[in-house]
């Protein structure tokens, strides 16, 4: 994994990852989050909803944005400060979600970066938003003897 520091980031830089949402992901997310809404876990109930079947938790798909930030851009050591989200379409079990972050603005003086965030399924936007994060700071060089 590569870590990008504030001086290495510029508007337009982008990174993505793709993850297929499995049945296990939905059940595990329901357990961890305690969100057991039947729209996510009960197919019979979900058939009667506007979606006509089960959908994944929106925050499960949104969490893939965090994975891109932590693993790719800026990378390990990144601190998530805020996130806006607009849920545009459902994600269903078996869908592959591609999360993409794109640097929008760099504030080197405050060590803050604003990024556009989007999740898509088959090219269709399912989530869009913007996040503010703090990239990792380089460790101070140590001089001296041991």
Secondary structure, 3 states (H helix, E strand, C coil): CCCCCHHHCCCCCEEEEEEECCHHHHHHHHHHHCCCCHHHHCHHHHHCCCCCCCCCCHHHHHHHHHHHHHHCCCCCCCEEEEEEEEECCCCCCCCEEEEEEEEEEEEHHHCEEEEEEEEEECCEEEEEEEEEEECCCCCCCCCCCC
